[in-house]
Amino acid sequence: MAPTIALTDLPSDILYSIFPYLSATDFLRFTTVTVERLLFSQLLHLADTNTQKALHTYHQDPTFWHALTRATFRIPDQPLLQGARWQWLYKKLLTQTRLYTWGDNKSGNLGHDNTGPQSQRLSPRAAVHGRAWRTEAGSAGWPKQPVISGDVGIVADVQCGGWSTTILNSIGAIYIYGIFDGLRSGGGANLRRLSFPHAYPTTSKTRSEPSTAIQQYSTGRSSVLGLSDDGKVWMWESVMGFQIKLAHVDMVGNKVDRVIAGWDRNSMYVIDVGIVYWASVQDSDVVRGGRQETLAVADTMLVDSVTIPGTSYRRKRYNGRTTDDGLESRIGQVTHHIVLENWIVFTTDLNRVFCYPTIFPMRAFNIPEPIELTTFPTACPSETFRIRDLQGSFIRFAVFTTSGAILTADKDLLNAFHHASTSHPVHPLPSPVLLHSPPSNPIISLAYGDHHYHALHSTGTITSYGLEPQRCGALGLGNRLISHLRGVALEGGAFGGGRIPPALNPTVWFEPLMQTWLQDMDWASGQPEARERGRMVLSGHVGACEATGRYFERKGACWEDGITREDEMGAYFVLKVASAGWHSAALVLVDDYKAEAAKKSHLARPPSPAPSRAASIQSVDTQGFAYEVIDSPGEQLIIGIRSVGHWFWDVGRWFLGLTARDEARERQAGRTEREGRSPGEREREAQGIVYEWSKEHFPRLRMEGGEAMPGEVEVME
């Protein structure tokens, strides 16, 4: 009879290979029982030292938790999730994962619930700076949770399209907010699940269907690509999807490794074939075997495609050397690729960066080989250039190196290299720009929109860059009433855009009370002593905007001071950020206990019992305007009539000069203290809730050149 071999007798490297096949419950049960046995065996000197070490440490091994988390929740592999973080992520995904969206919402792409007709009144602060009331169709400058139904479950990934936000859940289903193409009619704003032809059963919580359970997906400008568990490639340009077949590629014997959707082209990487791309199926010149009008009854679309030359190489390891000197081996094995407008950019294992123009129809294709972007390695002369990642969208992209350098470029660099490949100019080729990444909080990913972009840092925070068109809130720094306090400078008049000065990199905050704090500070900036400083910041004075932005950034960084962080995570820890068009989204782990503790730490005194009924229930809409919620249609009509009457009354009094007289009497009557508190502050104080900033002045700061902002209060250095 052969001797029995226990698991504890096996070497640790074999144990590390076996345990990933166990479930979390079985694994923890096994390690708990076995460790107890090993402790007893250790006393008898029977246990192998390596085995003891393996069983004691493997329950924290990131390899096991990485594999288990990705298999259970379909979380994509991300640079942020390294080391021990996979273990606590597995524990917290069930209860703490939340989705936030912000920016333009004209297509319903944010998923926010803008319910019920409401009587909106222009904030009194607007008159101070000459603002005009403007409705932004539900756009949000502050991150807000979208309406999400219970059947969605755990959100594993989030991406943004030109007019949409898409999410992938843990069972492999894709949902969409907004519409696919804002240039065409159709679609809706409510959350909808992307569907499949009737011949393919839909995967569910109780039944997994490999052909329709999506393991990896990608959202482009107006399309979504999905790769199913059994290797099928699905494409959606409406809620109903269809399977993609390539006219010139044998899909039977080759495995699709990933799908990447882009601005005007879509692509996949097929092992042993290379990078394959095609145009939208709605472009009739590249559709073979079908037309758009046949999609209602067809479940498969055959498309013409182009395979990028030299991208099929799979390195054969023979002592680390190869004798092949063809185009494929010179380019190397493709490691990453992205699809931009008119361009595909890819990297290889030889740490080289290439681009390829996506030109249709094929007869106009005149670039036989990919173009190498030779200035990327030379942009980091003091280090060995080793590529870690490639990210980008629309017209911009970034190459991440293993040393932490981030090299950014746009379509101008690609066009220059394209021009050089055909006309051989003598002038030097452009180099990428090195993006500053703080060593203490390095950037690990970038999400690009049309005019703005976000950086995700290793601490789970997001910083904003660029421009938000028409002050739509795409930067995530607040609406037009408070974003100037974060350093956003107004461009193009009252309804123009907002731009962040290059010297600033403000953090996106998710705590609603921090928005209240900024609204109170905005009110304080309109008081007589601070009014001139407030006007400087609002008008876009560069020095004032930068000084104010830095001040509130420092104050916001201290928001959670004193809150215990055993797991090195804040109350809001961002797992993923996505951007496109004029909006953004983030997947965030929210620790309610820490968030509540941080809010309580800012109370000036404990809250007293609230009154039975407040005289006026005030709130703030997505643009920061004060309003009262009116339920009765009759009341809404009466309020509207009264508002018109008050407007005529105010105009008449202003014409007669009575308004100025009343203001003078109020100042003489010593009502400055009451005016110095916003309606929100007075309401909270009536309820016994007072925050520590309630008596603070709008800060008077020293600007870059040493000049102090105007005012009478003490300058804050």
Secondary structure as GFF3:
##gff-version 3
##sequence-region A 1 717
A	DSSP	three_ten_helix	7	9	.	.	.	ID=ss1
A	DSSP	alpha_helix	12	18	.	.	.	ID=ss2
A	DSSP	three_ten_helix	19	21	.	.	.	ID=ss3
A	DSSP	alpha_helix	24	43	.	.	.	ID=ss4
A	DSSP	alpha_helix	49	57	.	.	.	ID=ss5
A	DSSP	three_ten_helix	58	60	.	.	.	ID=ss6
A	DSSP	alpha_helix	62	73	.	.	.	ID=ss7
A	DSSP	alpha_helix	85	96	.	.	.	ID=ss8
A	DSSP	beta_strand	97	103	.	.	.	ID=ss9
A	DSSP	beta_strand	119	120	.	.	.	ID=ss10
A	DSSP	alpha_helix	124	128	.	.	.	ID=ss11
A	DSSP	beta_strand	140	144	.	.	.	ID=ss12
A	DSSP	three_ten_helix	150	152	.	.	.	ID=ss13
A	DSSP	beta_strand	155	160	.	.	.	ID=ss14
A	DSSP	beta_strand	164	169	.	.	.	ID=ss15
A	DSSP	beta_strand	174	178	.	.	.	ID=ss16
A	DSSP	beta_strand	192	193	.	.	.	ID=ss17
A	DSSP	beta_strand	214	219	.	.	.	ID=ss18
A	DSSP	beta_strand	224	228	.	.	.	ID=ss19
A	DSSP	beta_strand	233	236	.	.	.	ID=ss20
A	DSSP	beta_strand	242	246	.	.	.	ID=ss21
A	DSSP	beta_strand	256	261	.	.	.	ID=ss22
A	DSSP	beta_strand	265	270	.	.	.	ID=ss23
A	DSSP	beta_strand	274	279	.	.	.	ID=ss24
A	DSSP	three_ten_helix	284	286	.	.	.	ID=ss25
A	DSSP	three_ten_helix	292	294	.	.	.	ID=ss26
A	DSSP	beta_strand	300	303	.	.	.	ID=ss27
A	DSSP	beta_strand	306	307	.	.	.	ID=ss28
A	DSSP	alpha_helix	327	331	.	.	.	ID=ss29
A	DSSP	beta_strand	334	339	.	.	.	ID=ss30
A	DSSP	beta_strand	343	348	.	.	.	ID=ss31
A	DSSP	beta_strand	353	357	.	.	.	ID=ss32
A	DSSP	three_ten_helix	362	364	.	.	.	ID=ss33
A	DSSP	beta_strand	371	372	.	.	.	ID=ss34
A	DSSP	alpha_helix	375	378	.	.	.	ID=ss35
A	DSSP	beta_strand	387	393	.	.	.	ID=ss36
A	DSSP	beta_strand	396	401	.	.	.	ID=ss37
A	DSSP	beta_strand	406	410	.	.	.	ID=ss38
A	DSSP	alpha_helix	411	423	.	.	.	ID=ss39
A	DSSP	beta_strand	433	435	.	.	.	ID=ss40
A	DSSP	beta_strand	443	448	.	.	.	ID=ss41
A	DSSP	beta_strand	452	457	.	.	.	ID=ss42
A	DSSP	beta_strand	462	468	.	.	.	ID=ss43
A	DSSP	three_ten_helix	469	471	.	.	.	ID=ss44
A	DSSP	three_ten_helix	483	486	.	.	.	ID=ss45
A	DSSP	beta_strand	489	491	.	.	.	ID=ss46
A	DSSP	beta_strand	497	499	.	.	.	ID=ss47
A	DSSP	alpha_helix	512	524	.	.	.	ID=ss48
A	DSSP	alpha_helix	531	538	.	.	.	ID=ss49
A	DSSP	alpha_helix	542	557	.	.	.	ID=ss50
A	DSSP	beta_strand	572	580	.	.	.	ID=ss51
A	DSSP	beta_strand	583	590	.	.	.	ID=ss52
A	DSSP	alpha_helix	592	600	.	.	.	ID=ss53
A	DSSP	beta_strand	603	605	.	.	.	ID=ss54
A	DSSP	beta_strand	618	620	.	.	.	ID=ss55
A	DSSP	beta_strand	626	628	.	.	.	ID=ss56
A	DSSP	alpha_helix	633	655	.	.	.	ID=ss57
A	DSSP	alpha_helix	658	668	.	.	.	ID=ss58
A	DSSP	alpha_helix	672	675	.	.	.	ID=ss59
A	DSSP	alpha_helix	679	686	.	.	.	ID=ss60
A	DSSP	beta_strand	690	691	.	.	.	ID=ss61
###
